[in-house]
């Protein structure tokens, strides 16, 4: 990243801001991967490399700038929209999933260009990625707030959610649902936003309550980011074809879990004509957005 020209740095930062915003939004929706959005935006390899540099105390200016752009835009989206997205997922699930279905499909050409060509290792990786996605899809989620929110549970929830966030196709939000921490975490984020915006000296208790939930969750997240980013960077360097195939398997497998119309009672269902057309338009919109982001500047997504 240190050898980037100024136009390349500008394009990378623009993709970082857009990809971070999509990642933040995606991480609020169970079943949708934040890592997929970084991949679709064409900044996934750069982010992994930048995280690995930072966590091993070898940062450079470009790496720090890229991570700052991704983290800032993701944090703003999460902080501002946590309560709204939580309600949309509950009341208008098909709308959110239609948008992210298209956005996920927009990342497939990006990863295909990174692979260059199919070889035996990449094929093995694709099969392994698909198998992992289908295996996780068979685990039924419980109620979103069914578990206790003790400090160890929140720490482990953060560890799992952030690790999944860095792997395209795996949803940190879905893991929060499985652990019963989805509603407590998003509720704490929304309460923190409200307390900060309405702070008049009497919101200290609300801030402390939010911190008791979010601090251990963030601690687990930091540990996950350090470990997973270094591991993925190492694997991309030593087994690039295999790992890119694995990521493509995760990405394409995630699409099957994003069917907008389903229910716990009857599984997949068919929509009405009008609803189906609306879902198609939303999916096309998501695809156009991620395709446009990935084509900012050079748009090739190379590290």
C-alpha positions as semicolon CSV with decimal commas, in nm:
position;residue;x (nm);y (nm);z (nm)
1;X;0,000;0,000;0,000
2;X;0,295;0,231;0,053
3;X;0,363;0,254;-0,322
4;X;0,016;0,385;-0,414
5;X;-0,001;0,705;-0,619
6;X;-0,214;0,996;-0,502
7;X;-0,508;0,912;-0,736
8;X;-0,492;0,550;-0,620
9;X;-0,492;0,661;-0,256
10;X;-0,793;0,885;-0,318
11;X;-0,980;0,603;-0,491
12;X;-0,888;0,362;-0,212
13;X;-1,013;0,601;0,056
14;X;-1,337;0,662;-0,137
15;X;-1,396;0,287;-0,161
16;X;-1,305;0,257;0,206
17;X;-1,567;0,513;0,310
18;X;-1,834;0,352;0,092
19;X;-1,735;-0,003;0,187
20;X;-1,725;0,087;0,556
21;X;-2,074;0,236;0,536
22;X;-2,207;-0,080;0,371
23;X;-2,021;-0,297;0,621
24;X;-2,168;-0,105;0,914
25;X;-2,517;-0,140;0,772
26;X;-2,466;-0,508;0,693
27;X;-2,340;-0,587;1,043
28;X;-2,673;-0,467;1,181
29;X;-2,866;-0,725;0,977
30;X;-2,856;-1,093;1,082
31;X;-2,755;-1,318;0,794
32;X;-2,560;-1,051;0,604
33;X;-2,181;-1,036;0,613
34;X;-1,992;-0,713;0,668
35;X;-1,685;-0,873;0,511
36;X;-1,889;-0,938;0,199
37;X;-1,954;-0,567;0,166
38;X;-1,582;-0,486;0,193
39;X;-1,515;-0,746;-0,074
40;X;-1,790;-0,609;-0,296
41;X;-1,649;-0,259;-0,255
42;X;-1,306;-0,379;-0,370
43;X;-1,114;-0,304;-0,048
44;X;-1,113;-0,639;0,135
45;X;-0,751;-0,744;0,062
46;X;-0,625;-0,394;0,140
47;X;-0,814;-0,385;0,470
48;X;-0,681;-0,725;0,575
49;X;-0,326;-0,618;0,492
50;X;-0,371;-0,286;0,672
51;X;-0,514;-0,455;0,983
52;X;-0,231;-0,705;0,991
53;X;0,025;-0,423;0,959
54;X;-0,139;-0,226;1,237
55;X;-0,178;-0,517;1,479
56;X;0,184;-0,623;1,428
57;X;0,300;-0,264;1,486
58;X;0,409;-0,215;1,123
59;X;0,159;0,049;1,009
60;X;0,210;0,293;0,725
61;X;0,023;0,612;0,647
62;X;-0,190;0,459;0,372
63;X;-0,290;0,163;0,589
64;X;-0,395;0,387;0,876
65;X;-0,589;0,619;0,644
66;X;-0,777;0,330;0,483
67;X;-0,869;0,171;0,817
68;X;-0,975;0,509;0,955
69;X;-1,206;0,568;0,659
70;X;-1,364;0,222;0,690
71;X;-1,398;0,233;1,069
72;X;-1,534;0,588;1,078
73;X;-1,806;0,535;0,818
74;X;-1,904;0,197;0,968
75;X;-1,921;0,343;1,319
76;X;-2,136;0,635;1,207
77;X;-2,382;0,408;1,028
78;X;-2,402;0,169;1,323
79;X;-2,443;0,447;1,579
80;X;-2,705;0,638;1,380
81;X;-2,907;0,349;1,239
82;X;-2,889;0,074;1,503
83;X;-3,243;0,124;1,628
84;X;-3,389;0,189;1,283
85;X;-3,228;-0,115;1,123
86;X;-3,331;-0,336;1,415
87;X;-3,693;-0,233;1,354
88;X;-3,664;-0,275;0,976
89;X;-3,527;-0,627;1,013
90;X;-3,819;-0,716;1,237
91;X;-4,096;-0,545;1,040
92;X;-3,966;-0,531;0,679
93;X;-3,717;-0,814;0,650
94;X;-3,772;-0,869;0,276
95;X;-3,674;-0,509;0,195
96;X;-3,339;-0,529;0,375
97;X;-3,257;-0,875;0,241
98;X;-3,347;-0,778;-0,116
99;X;-3,101;-0,489;-0,107
100;X;-2,820;-0,699;0,038
101;X;-2,888;-0,988;-0,197
102;X;-2,804;-0,759;-0,488
103;X;-2,513;-0,601;-0,301
104;X;-2,364;-0,945;-0,237
105;X;-2,396;-1,046;-0,603
106;X;-2,211;-0,727;-0,692
107;X;-1,904;-0,861;-0,513
108;X;-1,875;-1,180;-0,719
109;X;-1,708;-1,015;-1,025
110;X;-1,462;-0,838;-0,793
111;X;-1,343;-1,164;-0,640
112;X;-1,344;-1,342;-0,975
113;X;-1,105;-1,079;-1,115
114;X;-0,879;-1,129;-0,813
115;X;-0,869;-1,504;-0,876
116;X;-0,780;-1,463;-1,243
117;X;-0,852;-1,823;-1,336
118;X;-0,980;-2,146;-1,188
119;X;-0,726;-2,405;-1,085
120;X;-0,752;-2,717;-0,862
121;X;-0,671;-2,523;-0,544
122;X;-0,929;-2,253;-0,610
123;X;-1,191;-2,518;-0,689
124;X;-1,117;-2,692;-0,357
125;X;-1,149;-2,356;-0,183
126;X;-1,486;-2,284;-0,347
127;X;-1,625;-2,620;-0,238
128;X;-1,496;-2,570;0,117
129;X;-1,647;-2,221;0,137
130;X;-1,984;-2,339;0,011
131;X;-1,979;-2,631;0,255
132;X;-1,909;-2,400;0,549
133;X;-2,191;-2,164;0,456
134;X;-2,443;-2,445;0,416
135;X;-2,330;-2,598;0,746
136;X;-2,385;-2,273;0,936
137;X;-2,722;-2,226;0,764
138;X;-2,849;-2,548;0,921
139;X;-2,808;-2,409;1,273
140;X;-3,147;-2,266;1,371
141;X;-3,133;-1,930;1,549
142;X;-3,307;-1,893;1,880
143;X;-3,484;-1,583;2,007
144;X;-3,262;-1,280;1,953
145;X;-3,253;-1,197;2,323
146;X;-3,276;-1,546;2,471
147;X;-2,937;-1,561;2,648
148;X;-2,803;-1,377;2,950
149;X;-2,573;-1,085;2,881
150;X;-2,298;-1,154;3,132
151;X;-1,951;-1,015;3,072
152;X;-1,801;-1,349;2,951
153;X;-2,095;-1,406;2,717
154;X;-2,063;-1,055;2,572
155;X;-1,687;-1,101;2,529
156;X;-1,737;-1,429;2,341
157;X;-2,014;-1,270;2,135
158;X;-1,776;-0,993;2,031
159;X;-1,504;-1,246;1,952
160;X;-1,733;-1,443;1,724
161;X;-1,909;-1,148;1,564
162;X;-1,591;-0,960;1,472
163;X;-1,419;-1,274;1,347
164;X;-1,718;-1,337;1,120
165;X;-1,715;-0,974;1,013
166;X;-1,371;-1,023;0,858
167;X;-1,476;-1,333;0,661
168;X;-1,702;-1,268;0,360
169;X;-2,014;-1,478;0,370
170;X;-2,021;-1,517;0,750
171;X;-2,257;-1,286;0,935
172;X;-2,158;-1,134;1,265
173;X;-2,520;-1,029;1,317
174;X;-2,637;-1,387;1,265
175;X;-2,389;-1,511;1,528
176;X;-2,528;-1,249;1,765
177;X;-2,876;-1,389;1,705
178;X;-2,749;-1,742;1,773
179;X;-2,587;-1,629;2,098
180;X;-2,895;-1,433;2,204
181;X;-2,705;-1,103;2,205
182;X;-2,851;-0,933;1,896
183;X;-3,118;-0,728;2,076
184;X;-2,901;-0,646;2,384
185;X;-2,610;-0,521;2,169
186;X;-2,819;-0,312;1,930
187;X;-3,026;-0,186;2,222
188;X;-2,708;-0,074;2,401
189;X;-2,582;0,103;2,087
190;X;-2,916;0,282;2,043
191;X;-2,925;0,377;2,412
192;X;-2,569;0,512;2,387
193;X;-2,665;0,727;2,088
194;X;-2,971;0,863;2,269
195;X;-2,775;0,936;2,586
196;X;-2,503;1,122;2,395
197;X;-2,743;1,327;2,184
198;X;-2,963;1,420;2,480
199;X;-2,685;1,452;2,738
200;X;-2,758;1,718;2,999
201;X;-2,567;1,579;3,297
202;X;-2,839;1,332;3,395
203;X;-2,759;1,055;3,149
204;X;-2,457;0,910;3,328
205;X;-2,646;0,599;3,435
206;X;-2,757;0,531;3,077
207;X;-2,400;0,575;2,954
208;X;-2,268;0,337;3,219
209;X;-2,533;0,076;3,140
210;X;-2,442;0,090;2,770
211;X;-2,071;0,070;2,851
212;X;-2,124;-0,241;3,066
213;X;-2,265;-0,415;2,759
214;X;-2,044;-0,270;2,486
215;X;-1,704;-0,273;2,661
216;X;-1,666;-0,654;2,692
217;X;-1,819;-0,695;2,347
218;X;-1,558;-0,456;2,203
219;X;-1,281;-0,635;2,393
220;X;-1,368;-0,963;2,223
221;X;-1,384;-0,779;1,893
222;X;-1,031;-0,641;1,930
223;X;-0,891;-0,988;1,997
224;X;-1,075;-1,127;1,693
225;X;-0,951;-0,851;1,463
226;X;-0,589;-0,902;1,570
227;X;-0,597;-1,280;1,523
228;X;-0,812;-1,315;1,212
229;X;-0,652;-1,034;1,011
230;X;-0,302;-1,173;1,064
231;X;-0,416;-1,525;0,978
232;X;-0,598;-1,423;0,660
233;X;-0,304;-1,210;0,547
234;X;-0,065;-1,502;0,598
235;X;-0,293;-1,740;0,408
236;X;-0,344;-1,495;0,121
237;X;0,032;-1,474;0,081
238;X;0,106;-1,846;0,103
239;X;-0,210;-2,003;-0,045
240;X;-0,364;-1,718;-0,245
241;X;-0,550;-1,933;-0,498
242;X;-0,697;-2,161;-0,232
243;X;-0,805;-1,876;-0,005
244;X;-0,955;-1,666;-0,285
245;X;-1,151;-1,974;-0,392
246;X;-1,265;-2,021;-0,032
247;X;-1,376;-1,658;-0,014
248;X;-1,565;-1,695;-0,343
249;X;-1,739;-2,001;-0,200
250;X;-1,836;-1,805;0,110
251;X;-1,960;-1,516;-0,102
252;X;-2,173;-1,717;-0,343
253;X;-2,301;-1,940;-0,063
254;X;-2,417;-1,633;0,128
255;X;-2,652;-1,546;-0,157
256;X;-2,862;-1,856;-0,089
257;X;-2,918;-1,743;0,268
258;X;-3,050;-1,404;0,159
259;X;-3,378;-1,512;-0,002
260;X;-3,602;-1,224;0,108
261;X;-3,920;-1,425;0,149
262;X;-3,912;-1,696;0,413
263;X;-4,060;-1,778;0,748
264;X;-3,964;-2,004;1,038
265;X;-4,285;-2,202;0,992
266;X;-4,288;-2,267;0,615
267;X;-3,930;-2,198;0,504
268;X;-3,893;-2,042;0,160
269;X;-4,210;-1,886;0,022
270;X;-4,299;-1,720;-0,308
271;X;-4,393;-1,349;-0,303
272;X;-4,681;-1,181;-0,480
273;X;-4,607;-1,035;-0,824
274;X;-4,587;-0,678;-0,695
275;X;-4,369;-0,768;-0,399
276;X;-4,146;-0,980;-0,620
277;X;-4,095;-0,693;-0,866
278;X;-4,018;-0,455;-0,581
279;X;-3,765;-0,702;-0,440
280;X;-3,605;-0,738;-0,783
281;X;-3,568;-0,360;-0,816
282;X;-3,416;-0,336;-0,469
283;X;-3,172;-0,617;-0,549
284;X;-3,068;-0,449;-0,874
285;X;-3,014;-0,127;-0,679
286;X;-2,788;-0,306;-0,432
287;X;-2,593;-0,468;-0,716
288;X;-2,547;-0,133;-0,895
289;X;-2,426;0,033;-0,574
290;X;-2,155;-0,221;-0,496
291;X;-2,051;-0,246;-0,862
292;X;-2,012;0,132;-0,879
293;X;-1,814;0,140;-0,554
294;X;-1,580;-0,135;-0,674
295;X;-1,512;0,063;-0,992
296;X;-1,409;0,383;-0,815
297;X;-1,065;0,473;-0,942
298;X;-0,893;0,159;-1,070
299;X;-1,172;-0,057;-0,912
300;X;-0,978;-0,380;-0,934
301;X;-0,964;-0,450;-0,566
302;X;-0,602;-0,560;-0,571
303;X;-0,395;-0,542;-0,258
